[in-house]
Amino acid sequence: MPDSPFLGQCDCGTTAGPLGVCADYYHAILAEEQADPEMYRWHGPVVCAYLLQHPSRGHEKYLDSQFRYLQFYVDKGLDALLRVAAHQVARNNHRARSGYDMTPVATYAPLPLGETPRHFRATFCELPCSDGSFVSDGHLAYGRRIETIAEATLEAWRPLQA
């Protein structure tokens, strides 16, 4: 089902792909990564990029931290992001009760206030899905595509910071 009243167009401005609008791709990715631990490594960037390209689908309270984490990922890479995620999980342990630690992303720019971008040079609707899989040509190729979407997401938001 399209995200907007314009048949075949997603609310991020892109045209629907073979699987539908970005939400269809997003849900298919989430389902596939549940059975593929290697693919799941990109879960954080997938969620952040999707919600920043479709902010009406997210919660306003978390968009700023998702924007900062996406910047961290593009700047430092997947392994650094996974280390931060492991640190957050350890802090959120019910015995630790330490809470969420924003220190790793505190130096990154906050999410611009006001209007949201209407166009992204790379979106989820453009991801290839062959034989029912987003990683049919390998996990590294999939990871590069997710990184491209992350970069495109940040590029679209940056002009709004001025």
Residue frames as qw, qx, qy, qz and C-alpha x, y, z in Angstrom:
[[0.000, 0.890, 0.456, 0.000, 0.00, 0.00, 0.00],
 [0.405, 0.557, -0.042, 0.724, 1.51, 3.36, -0.93],
 [0.384, -0.339, -0.464, 0.723, 2.60, 5.71, 1.84],
 [0.075, 0.306, 0.031, -0.949, 1.01, 8.71, 0.14],
 [0.592, 0.523, 0.416, -0.451, -2.15, 9.47, -1.79],
 [0.425, 0.656, -0.461, -0.421, -0.07, 9.40, -4.99],
 [0.978, 0.048, 0.170, -0.108, -0.38, 5.85, -6.24],
 [0.890, 0.285, -0.051, 0.354, 3.01, 4.22, -6.57],
 [0.284, 0.662, -0.301, 0.625, 4.91, 6.96, -4.76],
 [0.624, -0.338, -0.553, 0.437, 6.42, 6.74, -1.30],
 [0.229, -0.949, -0.213, 0.034, 6.20, 9.58, 1.23],
 [0.548, -0.525, 0.246, 0.603, 9.99, 10.07, 0.86],
 [0.294, 0.742, -0.189, -0.572, 9.36, 11.15, -2.73],
 [0.066, -0.334, 0.858, 0.385, 10.62, 8.08, -4.56],
 [0.725, 0.123, -0.354, -0.577, 8.65, 5.90, -6.93],
 [0.843, -0.239, 0.418, -0.238, 7.68, 2.48, -5.66],
 [0.068, 0.478, -0.838, -0.255, 9.94, -0.38, -6.67],
 [0.520, 0.020, -0.784, -0.338, 9.06, -3.97, -7.59],
 [0.316, -0.233, -0.851, 0.350, 8.26, -4.82, -3.94],
 [0.194, -0.839, -0.506, -0.061, 6.19, -1.67, -3.38],
 [0.034, -0.919, 0.123, -0.373, 6.99, 1.46, -1.37],
 [0.216, 0.562, -0.660, 0.451, 9.86, 1.81, 1.10],
 [0.618, -0.344, 0.464, -0.534, 7.76, 0.42, 3.95],
 [0.973, 0.143, -0.026, -0.180, 7.42, -2.85, 2.02],
 [0.639, 0.512, -0.474, 0.325, 11.19, -3.00, 1.53],
 [0.158, -0.567, 0.553, -0.590, 11.83, -2.09, 5.16],
 [0.807, -0.223, 0.340, -0.429, 9.57, -4.84, 6.48],
 [0.939, 0.295, -0.175, 0.008, 11.08, -7.37, 4.07],
 [0.379, 0.590, -0.556, 0.447, 14.58, -6.41, 5.25],
 [0.429, -0.472, 0.524, -0.565, 13.57, -6.75, 8.90],
 [0.946, -0.025, 0.150, -0.288, 12.10, -10.18, 8.22],
 [0.838, 0.422, -0.304, 0.164, 15.12, -11.41, 6.27],
 [0.184, 0.632, -0.571, 0.491, 17.68, -10.16, 8.78],
 [0.720, -0.428, 0.331, -0.435, 15.99, -12.16, 11.55],
 [0.988, 0.029, 0.154, 0.016, 17.28, -15.34, 9.90],
 [0.734, 0.476, -0.098, 0.475, 20.65, -13.91, 8.85],
 [0.562, -0.711, -0.116, 0.407, 22.99, -12.73, 11.64],
 [0.506, -0.059, 0.268, 0.818, 25.46, -11.30, 9.13],
 [0.042, 0.585, 0.452, 0.672, 22.76, -9.19, 7.50],
 [0.441, -0.794, -0.417, 0.025, 21.48, -8.17, 10.94],
 [0.561, -0.247, -0.090, 0.785, 24.75, -6.30, 11.53],
 [0.100, 0.203, 0.253, 0.941, 23.25, -3.43, 9.49],
 [0.201, -0.655, -0.728, -0.010, 20.00, -3.35, 11.48],
 [0.254, -0.650, -0.268, 0.664, 20.81, -0.06, 13.26],
 [0.070, -0.281, 0.344, 0.893, 21.67, 1.91, 10.11],
 [0.080, -0.346, -0.800, -0.483, 18.63, 0.43, 8.32],
 [0.214, -0.708, -0.644, 0.193, 16.26, 1.56, 11.07],
 [0.213, -0.604, -0.082, 0.763, 17.83, 5.02, 11.44],
 [0.061, -0.122, 0.524, 0.841, 17.91, 5.70, 7.69],
 [0.101, -0.467, -0.809, -0.344, 14.36, 4.44, 7.13],
 [0.221, -0.748, -0.551, 0.298, 12.90, 6.52, 9.95],
 [0.189, -0.553, 0.074, 0.808, 14.82, 9.63, 8.90],
 [0.009, -0.024, -0.644, -0.765, 13.60, 9.22, 5.33],
 [0.404, -0.479, -0.638, -0.446, 10.06, 8.59, 6.65],
 [0.069, 0.181, -0.576, 0.794, 9.89, 10.59, 9.91],
 [0.626, -0.210, -0.018, -0.751, 6.12, 10.25, 10.14],
 [0.856, -0.054, -0.501, -0.116, 6.71, 6.52, 10.73],
 [0.536, 0.084, -0.601, 0.587, 9.01, 7.15, 13.70],
 [0.420, -0.790, -0.409, 0.179, 8.70, 8.82, 17.04],
 [0.193, 0.899, -0.074, 0.386, 9.77, 12.45, 17.15],
 [0.608, -0.756, 0.238, -0.043, 11.44, 11.84, 20.52],
 [0.816, -0.257, 0.421, 0.303, 14.05, 9.53, 18.95],
 [0.668, 0.707, 0.138, 0.190, 14.73, 11.14, 15.56],
 [0.005, 0.928, -0.359, 0.094, 17.56, 13.34, 16.87],
 [0.572, -0.498, 0.650, 0.046, 19.47, 10.40, 18.34],
 [0.823, 0.309, 0.460, 0.127, 18.84, 8.37, 15.16],
 [0.438, 0.888, -0.062, 0.125, 20.25, 11.27, 13.12],
 [0.218, -0.818, 0.528, -0.064, 23.34, 11.39, 15.34],
 [0.745, -0.207, 0.632, 0.053, 23.83, 7.62, 15.22],
 [0.767, 0.571, 0.265, 0.125, 23.57, 7.66, 11.43],
 [0.212, 0.923, -0.299, 0.119, 26.27, 10.35, 11.32],
 [0.511, -0.595, 0.620, -0.037, 28.42, 8.23, 13.65],
 [0.849, 0.148, 0.503, 0.064, 27.96, 5.20, 11.39],
 [0.630, 0.755, 0.056, 0.171, 28.94, 7.09, 8.22],
 [0.006, -0.902, 0.397, -0.168, 31.89, 8.69, 10.01],
 [0.375, -0.569, 0.714, -0.159, 33.27, 5.73, 11.98],
 [0.413, 0.224, -0.832, -0.294, 31.91, 2.65, 10.21],
 [0.786, -0.269, -0.400, -0.387, 29.85, -0.39, 11.06],
 [0.689, -0.071, -0.614, 0.380, 32.26, -2.00, 13.53],
 [0.104, 0.136, -0.392, 0.904, 32.41, 1.17, 15.64],
 [0.548, -0.247, -0.111, -0.792, 28.62, 1.41, 15.61],
 [0.814, -0.185, -0.536, -0.128, 28.30, -2.22, 16.69],
 [0.474, 0.013, -0.592, 0.652, 30.69, -1.57, 19.61],
 [0.200, -0.169, 0.213, -0.941, 28.55, 1.39, 20.71],
 [0.717, -0.211, -0.340, -0.571, 25.41, -0.74, 20.39],
 [0.730, -0.117, -0.638, 0.213, 26.96, -3.48, 22.54],
 [0.208, 0.086, -0.466, 0.856, 27.89, -0.83, 25.11],
 [0.442, -0.206, -0.021, -0.873, 24.29, 0.44, 25.12],
 [0.786, -0.197, -0.521, -0.269, 22.89, -3.06, 25.58],
 [0.579, -0.060, -0.631, 0.514, 25.22, -3.63, 28.54],
 [0.016, -0.113, 0.306, -0.945, 24.17, -0.29, 30.08],
 [0.580, -0.172, -0.168, -0.779, 20.49, -1.09, 29.62],
 [0.481, -0.076, -0.865, 0.120, 20.78, -4.39, 31.48],
 [0.525, -0.684, -0.334, -0.381, 18.10, -4.47, 34.15],
 [0.753, -0.462, -0.257, 0.393, 20.76, -4.98, 36.84],
 [0.489, 0.089, 0.003, 0.867, 22.95, -2.09, 35.67],
 [0.029, -0.865, -0.486, 0.123, 20.16, 0.51, 35.43],
 [0.427, -0.310, 0.130, 0.840, 22.67, 2.92, 33.92],
 [0.365, 0.787, 0.252, -0.428, 20.41, 4.26, 31.22],
 [0.714, 0.609, 0.218, 0.269, 21.16, 5.36, 27.71],
 [0.497, -0.547, 0.180, 0.649, 24.60, 6.89, 27.01],
 [0.502, 0.843, 0.193, 0.019, 24.63, 9.63, 24.37],
 [0.384, -0.746, 0.351, 0.416, 28.34, 10.39, 24.88],
 [0.587, -0.029, 0.627, 0.511, 29.50, 8.55, 21.71],
 [0.309, 0.568, 0.567, 0.509, 27.29, 10.73, 19.49],
 [0.189, -0.816, -0.335, 0.432, 27.19, 13.98, 21.49],
 [0.244, -0.494, 0.289, 0.783, 29.58, 15.79, 19.13],
 [0.221, 0.274, 0.743, 0.570, 27.48, 15.12, 16.03],
 [0.194, -0.105, -0.134, -0.966, 25.06, 17.70, 14.66],
 [0.374, 0.276, 0.712, -0.527, 21.51, 17.61, 16.02],
 [0.287, 0.488, 0.767, 0.302, 18.56, 16.91, 13.76],
 [0.004, -0.103, -0.140, -0.985, 17.48, 20.12, 12.03],
 [0.233, 0.443, 0.667, -0.552, 14.14, 21.43, 13.21],
 [0.397, 0.494, -0.072, -0.770, 11.27, 22.23, 10.91],
 [0.792, 0.427, -0.135, -0.415, 10.61, 20.83, 7.47],
 [0.743, -0.226, 0.610, 0.158, 11.81, 17.37, 6.46],
 [0.022, -0.371, 0.674, 0.638, 13.58, 16.52, 3.19],
 [0.746, 0.379, 0.222, -0.501, 11.33, 15.52, 0.29],
 [0.818, 0.517, -0.247, -0.051, 13.94, 13.83, -1.91],
 [0.615, -0.564, 0.532, 0.143, 16.82, 11.41, -1.30],
 [0.383, 0.606, -0.596, -0.362, 19.35, 10.32, -3.93],
 [0.374, 0.111, -0.920, -0.029, 19.15, 6.73, -2.62],
 [0.633, -0.243, 0.242, -0.694, 16.13, 5.05, -1.02],
 [0.511, -0.128, 0.830, -0.185, 14.95, 1.62, 0.06],
 [0.751, 0.498, 0.264, -0.343, 12.74, 1.26, -3.02],
 [0.494, 0.737, -0.435, -0.152, 15.90, 1.05, -5.11],
 [0.397, -0.474, 0.783, -0.066, 17.42, -1.90, -3.26],
 [0.573, 0.229, -0.687, -0.383, 17.77, -4.98, -5.42],
 [0.653, -0.187, 0.620, -0.392, 16.01, -8.07, -4.14],
 [0.531, 0.362, -0.675, -0.362, 16.92, -11.18, -6.10],
 [0.575, -0.072, -0.815, -0.015, 15.45, -14.61, -5.41],
 [0.586, -0.697, -0.367, -0.189, 13.69, -13.12, -2.39],
 [0.714, -0.454, -0.153, 0.510, 16.91, -11.88, -0.79],
 [0.074, 0.994, -0.075, -0.003, 18.60, -8.52, -0.35],
 [0.358, -0.713, 0.580, 0.165, 21.98, -10.24, 0.12],
 [0.929, 0.286, 0.233, -0.002, 21.95, -12.54, -2.90],
 [0.631, 0.667, -0.208, 0.337, 25.13, -10.87, -4.18],
 [0.623, 0.053, -0.490, 0.608, 26.81, -10.93, -0.77],
 [0.407, -0.759, -0.417, 0.290, 26.65, -9.20, 2.57],
 [0.389, -0.363, 0.079, 0.843, 29.36, -6.65, 1.74],
 [0.052, 0.294, 0.526, 0.796, 27.45, -5.50, -1.37],
 [0.331, -0.724, -0.584, -0.157, 24.31, -5.19, 0.76],
 [0.492, -0.614, -0.240, 0.569, 26.29, -3.24, 3.37],
 [0.281, -0.067, 0.270, 0.919, 27.59, -0.84, 0.72],
 [0.123, -0.520, -0.582, -0.613, 24.03, -0.21, -0.45],
 [0.445, -0.753, -0.467, 0.125, 22.88, 0.49, 3.11],
 [0.458, -0.422, -0.028, 0.782, 25.83, 2.85, 3.57],
 [0.136, 0.221, 0.442, 0.859, 24.83, 4.67, 0.36],
 [0.301, -0.695, -0.564, -0.331, 21.28, 5.07, 1.69],
 [0.523, -0.655, -0.308, 0.450, 22.68, 6.34, 5.01],
 [0.367, -0.178, 0.172, 0.897, 24.90, 8.87, 3.24],
 [0.031, -0.420, -0.538, -0.730, 22.01, 10.00, 1.03],
 [0.399, -0.735, -0.548, -0.004, 19.81, 10.43, 4.10],
 [0.467, -0.572, -0.139, 0.659, 22.35, 12.67, 5.81],
 [0.267, 0.059, 0.374, 0.886, 22.97, 14.64, 2.60],
 [0.142, -0.605, -0.588, -0.518, 19.27, 15.41, 2.30],
 [0.463, -0.773, -0.406, 0.157, 19.03, 16.62, 5.92],
 [0.566, -0.237, -0.058, 0.788, 22.22, 18.74, 5.94],
 [0.128, 0.391, 0.262, 0.873, 20.92, 21.70, 3.87],
 [0.430, -0.721, -0.435, -0.324, 18.17, 22.09, 6.46],
 [0.654, -0.443, -0.322, 0.522, 20.77, 22.77, 9.17],
 [0.356, 0.259, 0.059, 0.896, 21.68, 26.19, 7.77]]
